[in-house]
Amino acid sequence: MAEALLKQAGQQARPLSTEAGRQWAAEHAEVHHKIAELKARRARLAARQVGEIELTAIDAEVEGLRRWFKVRGFVDDHGGVWYFDRYAGDRVVRWIEHYCVHKKGEWRGKPFKLDRWQRKIVRQLFGWKDADGVRRFTEVWIEIARKNGKSTLAAAIALYLFCGDREPAAEVYSVAGSRDQAALVFADAKAMVRLKPALDDEIDVTKFLMAHGLTDSKFECLGTKNQHGLNPSGAVGDEVHEWKKRDQYEAITSADGVRRQPLFLFITTAGHDLFSLCGELHKRAKQVAAGHAYQPELYVRIYTLPAGADWKDRTLWPLANPGMAYGAPKVSALDKAFRKALGRPAEENTFKRLRLNMWTDTLSAWIRSETWDEAKADIDFSALAGADCYAGLDLALKWDLSALGLLFPPGNPVLPDHWLLGCSFWCPEDNIKAREDADGVSYRDWTERGLMKATPGNTTDFDVIEDDIKALGKHFNILGLGFDAHLAHQMIQHIEDDGVPCVEVPQTITTLAHPTVELERMIFAGELKHGGHEIMGWNVGNTVVVHNSNGEYRPHKGKSGGKIDGVIGAINALAVAMGGDQEESIDGFLANPIVVSG
């Protein structure tokens, strides 16, 4: 029986009709039943301890039937019946490579020839069908590192669903966490249309909508609102790790009841929050791929490194970057990003997630203690009298420290080739003992040694801090003071009245990301020196960074809740230095970028 079926399968090299699909399913059921009978018979014979020849003959027949499954398709463990229609998969490959073109650079206008890994995805998505000849997969989950051409692939598939899939009145949507993000894939598809006369002649293109009059089909770029009530035949969701809400996903995937074979493609780079929508979909995809959950309509492809693998091993990078073999991403670009990340914990997380598609924690370490210690220098701050500097203030009312960072740019009289960082700290006097018990450090020792000033009472006395800053303003030439508006308004007004320019520094990741990265860079580059202040060193050791979906990061206390106020003060000072109004300070910054210390 097996030999006859194999011969029949080998002769069939044409797409199966619906009737042929039903016949095929019936044959599969028969073969599946036959395999079960043979296994049961073998178990009975083995129990009776019959000769090895009979058992070997049964094994050979079972293996022959399994070979037939591999040639013609299979019935899964849950009774689902599937077959692979290679013609259908190849048709989509040919359509994409004929009608779709590249948008950017030297390849602009040239045919989009699918790489091997892309061709495999397309063939599988459109080739696998059920017994009725309907496409098996309705939802697609692809995770892959950046710069592998995922947006171009998504745009090509969306364009096919829009005007090549023979779907009457097709509705295809580009969705994302924002309309601007959704517009990236849509813009690639729109460029393909405009650069291909055969498509441009038939498709009307506006800013967020393409319409194909002959089939009454549309391809639309959606925002984040009013997405219910749709009748999509296809959709592309880009960079799911950036989505803040699940509305887009639910609106699209719950609206497929009318279409016979819809296809919803979600393609993203790894995220850092496993409790977000992206994290939930990632975990579901892994369960399905591992066979722990049965969802045959979900196609999963996750390009990443194996668990426990050494991310520094360059030979493993192609596992997360299948496009490396075809020049996208370029090996030189990956090497450059790797060198930037090496030894820098914050950058390391960004490289792992964006370049190797590895899920990371939101928080990561910032600067190792040995790196900070290497930036220590003997600095006589009294010799800096009259020198230009930038100040950064971080205030706390009761339990955190209040801190001031002073950043002296290159050209200073002590170490003219370096940035210098000094700092001051304050805390309420009455709860010092409670602070020591909670934080495990000796605040009394620090105050006795003059490393920190204790202000009277059980809350910080801002008048003391104000007087100290005014005194520093008379000793140094403070070009600007960066501050967090929380708690600081009255004090800042008084300091400005005393002649010190003050600049609000919003404590958002968008504002703090750049000075945080620059401060880190200058420390690693040896361009910043600090005086070895114990409390600042303690703050640096407590600091982790929190990342957003774009790879930007800012300081954070982490789960331990350790004090980081001196670091915040230094970064606020650096933010002013980087955005100062005075031409001289800007020129100095551009000539010798940025750094900090404590």
Secondary structure, 3 states (H helix, E strand, C coil): CHHHHHHHHHHCCCCCCHHHHHHHHHHHHHHHHHHHHHHHHHHHHHHCCCCHHHHHHHHHHHHHHHHHHHHHCEECCCCCEEEECHHHHHHHHHHHHHHCEECCHHHECCECCCCHHHHHHHHHHHHEEECCCCECCCEEEEECCCCCCHHHHHHHHHHHHHHCCCCCCCEEEEECCCHHHHHHHHHHHHHHHHHCHHHHCCEEECCCEEEECCCCEEEEECCCCCCCCCCCCEEEEECHHHCCCCHHHHHHHCCCCCCCCCEEEEEECCCCCCCCHHHHHHHHHHHHHCCCCCCCCEEEEECCCCCCCCCCCHHHHHHHCHHHHHCCCCHHHHHHHHHHHCCCHHHHHHHHHHHHCCCCCCEEECCCHHHHHHCECCCCHHHHCCCEEEEEEECCCCCCCEEEEEEECCCCCCCCCCEEEEEEEEEECCCHHHHHHHHCCCHHHHHHCCCCEEECCCCCCHHHHHHHHHHHHHHCEEEEEEECCCCCHHHHHHHHHCCCCEEECCCCHHHHHHHHHHHHHHHHHCCEEECCCHHHHHHHHHCEEEECCCCCEEEECCCCCCCCHHHHHHHHHHHHHHHCCCHHHHHHHHHCCCCCCC
